[in-house]
Amino acid sequence: MNQGLQVKRAFTLGASMVVLALILGGCVPKEIRTSRIELGTVKKPRNNPDLNRVKRNLEEAMKLYPDNAEVYHLWGRVYAMEGKYKDMDIAFTKSEELDPKFEKDNEFIRQINWEKLFNQGKALAQNDELDSALVSFENSAICWPERYESLINASVLAHQLGRNEEAYELSKKAYDIDSNTVLVMEQYASMCMVNNKYNEAEPVYKRILEKDPTNAEVMFQLGNIYRIENDTTKAIEYYTQALDIDKNNSDGWFNLGLIYFHKKDFCMAAECFGRVCSLIPEDTDARVDYLLSLVQCGKLDTARSELEKFTMEHPDNCDGWDLLSQTYLKLKMKKEANEAYKKFESCKKEH
């Protein structure tokens, strides 16, 4: 009787130990459990974990438990430590598909790495290490795809490096994430312009004006779009609006002058080119355009006086001598016209 009771108690004790072992082990496969211990927790990771050991365990776990979400989560952590951010993103996404409970931990790791890489990118850019900075910003965008800041900074750097198609693609991704922030809209529209995608840029610039009705630069860019599309009426409208706000925009005055010149409104062209000359006195091309417009406008006395000054200041500018010769002829000053024309021919031979 006592012996039977002892056997029964022994059996009960043995069963209890098995249950306890299962509880303590949590039914977690040893490969995963070992990897957990080696890496530490998400918020308190171990310093200098043995990643090779972890990877061996996870490779074995992948074979045994291909649909275990934690395996992919742990792989994502390893990839983040190794700087393999695309692989990290794939692993985290897979773990969340298998078990959404990992979203919170994955998001924490994404954000930590985003901040590290974003700040690293800023520091590198400040040191003019643009290629490395671009890589940091692109990696930070992988870590936290919902943040447009990484993509905008990457777009700016790609443009500075002359990689304009890449700059456009990055700005478009940022715009797809947040199409209501003016900074994002401006960068996207600007990269559309650089890549001759005027039909994409136009509606974005108009949306910016809805938010910022006094943005002279946006008005100027819309003027450029309509000038390129040969819609001179709209181009004049937007250039004029821009110059009403920013009267020191020399490019705006020059482009407006070109439009008036091609419309054969030479007096208005002269006025616009004259503004450029006032803003940038050393711009000889604008000055020649101004002088030519004066001649075509019929303001011959003013043109002659200005051309005589110009040819004295720039005797090597052949266009100046040619224009001066034509102006003298129109004023019936044949002797002076012949002398100016000889200087024009001499200038052409020398240059």
Secondary structure as UniProt FT lines:
FT   HELIX           2..25
FT   TURN            26..27
FT   HELIX           30..39
FT   HELIX           51..64
FT   TURN            66..67
FT   HELIX           69..82
FT   HELIX           85..98
FT   HELIX           100..102
FT   HELIX           103..126
FT   TURN            127..128
FT   HELIX           130..143
FT   TURN            145..146
FT   HELIX           148..160
FT   TURN            161..162
FT   HELIX           164..177
FT   HELIX           182..194
FT   TURN            195..196
FT   HELIX           198..211
FT   TURN            213..214
FT   HELIX           216..228
FT   TURN            229..230
FT   HELIX           232..245
FT   TURN            247..248
FT   HELIX           250..262
FT   TURN            263..264
FT   HELIX           266..279
FT   TURN            281..282
FT   HELIX           284..297
FT   HELIX           300..313
FT   TURN            315..316
FT   HELIX           318..330
FT   TURN            331..332
FT   HELIX           334..350
//
